[in-house]
Amino acid sequence: MTLGLNDNFSYDVAATAIRTQIGADLRRMKDALPRARFIVVEPFWYTDARPRSVGIISGWVKAAAADIGADYIPGASHWIEHHPEWMASDGLHPNDAGYAEIARKVDHALRRLGL
């Protein structure tokens, strides 16, 4: 699972609530599925320019993952950086090539975790 990308858009007005909700969401999932193995991916980011909030929210997600004993895959916020050719015409979402690159990186990270 990945959390946090959209939270950057409301960070300036809702930082405390975002931080609380990330932890609550992961705890609720862990409580509902206590024997599940959770793998949390650093929040994605879609542009080369990175607001300060990306690093802060990524840190909150990483800490919340640790709190529930989840595996954490770092670096995802940089996966499509410097590759405008991997972005759809809306400038917000990856295109097919971008999603393929993300899938390749997820597969690689999962293999490193033994999956």
C-alpha positions as CSV (number, residue, x, y, z in Angstrom):
1,M,0.0,0.0,0.0
2,T,1.1,3.5,-0.5
3,L,-0.4,6.5,1.3
4,G,0.2,10.2,1.3
5,L,0.5,11.6,-2.2
6,N,-2.8,13.5,-2.2
7,D,-2.2,14.6,1.3
8,N,0.5,17.0,0.0
9,F,-2.2,19.1,-1.5
10,S,-3.8,19.9,1.9
11,Y,-0.7,19.7,4.0
12,D,-0.7,23.5,4.7
13,V,-4.1,23.4,6.3
14,A,-4.3,19.9,7.7
15,A,-0.8,18.6,8.6
16,T,-1.8,17.4,12.1
17,A,-4.9,15.6,10.9
18,I,-2.9,14.0,8.0
19,R,-0.3,12.7,10.4
20,T,-2.9,11.3,12.8
21,Q,-4.9,9.7,10.0
22,I,-1.9,7.9,8.4
23,G,-1.2,6.2,11.7
24,A,-4.9,5.5,12.4
25,D,-5.4,4.0,8.9
26,L,-2.4,1.6,9.2
27,R,-3.4,0.6,12.8
28,R,-7.0,-0.1,11.7
29,M,-5.8,-2.3,8.9
30,K,-3.3,-4.1,11.2
31,D,-6.1,-4.6,13.9
32,A,-8.5,-6.0,11.2
33,L,-5.8,-8.3,9.7
34,P,-3.4,-9.1,12.6
35,R,-1.7,-12.0,10.7
36,A,-1.3,-10.2,7.4
37,R,2.1,-9.0,6.2
38,F,1.9,-5.4,5.4
39,I,4.2,-3.7,2.9
40,V,4.0,0.0,2.8
41,V,5.5,2.0,-0.1
42,E,6.9,5.5,0.3
43,P,4.3,7.9,-1.1
44,F,4.7,8.5,-4.8
45,W,5.4,12.0,-6.2
46,Y,4.8,13.1,-9.8
47,T,7.0,16.1,-10.5
48,D,10.7,16.9,-10.3
49,A,9.8,19.9,-8.1
50,R,9.1,18.6,-4.6
51,P,7.4,20.5,-1.9
52,R,8.8,20.2,1.6
53,S,5.7,18.2,2.6
54,V,6.7,15.2,0.4
55,G,9.6,14.4,2.8
56,I,7.6,15.1,5.9
57,I,4.7,13.0,4.9
58,S,7.0,10.2,3.7
59,G,8.6,10.2,7.2
60,W,5.2,9.9,8.8
61,V,4.3,7.0,6.6
62,K,7.6,5.3,7.4
63,A,7.1,5.8,11.1
64,A,3.5,4.5,11.0
65,A,4.7,1.4,9.0
66,A,7.3,0.7,11.7
67,D,4.6,1.1,14.4
68,I,2.7,-1.8,13.0
69,G,5.7,-3.9,12.1
70,A,5.2,-3.4,8.3
71,D,7.9,-3.7,5.7
72,Y,8.7,-0.3,4.1
73,I,9.8,0.3,0.5
74,P,11.7,3.6,0.4
75,G,12.4,5.8,-2.6
76,A,9.1,5.7,-4.5
77,S,8.7,9.4,-4.5
78,H,11.7,9.6,-6.9
79,W,10.8,6.7,-9.2
80,I,9.5,8.7,-12.1
81,E,11.6,11.8,-11.4
82,H,13.3,13.4,-14.4
83,H,11.2,11.4,-16.8
84,P,8.5,13.7,-18.3
85,E,8.0,11.1,-21.0
86,W,6.5,8.8,-18.3
87,M,3.7,11.3,-17.5
88,A,0.2,11.5,-19.0
89,S,-0.9,14.6,-20.7
90,D,-2.7,15.8,-17.5
91,G,0.7,16.3,-15.9
92,L,-0.6,14.5,-12.7
93,H,-0.6,10.8,-13.5
94,P,1.9,8.5,-15.1
95,N,1.2,7.2,-18.6
96,D,1.4,3.5,-19.5
97,A,5.2,3.7,-19.7
98,G,5.3,5.4,-16.3
99,Y,3.1,2.8,-14.7
100,A,5.2,0.1,-16.2
101,E,8.3,1.6,-14.6
102,I,6.6,1.9,-11.3
103,A,5.5,-1.8,-11.6
104,R,9.1,-2.8,-12.4
105,K,10.4,-1.0,-9.4
106,V,7.7,-2.5,-7.1
107,D,8.6,-6.0,-8.4
108,H,12.3,-5.3,-7.7
109,A,11.5,-4.1,-4.2
110,L,9.3,-7.1,-3.5
111,R,12.0,-9.5,-4.7
112,R,14.4,-7.8,-2.2
113,L,11.9,-8.6,0.5
114,G,11.8,-12.2,-0.6
115,L,8.5,-12.1,-2.3
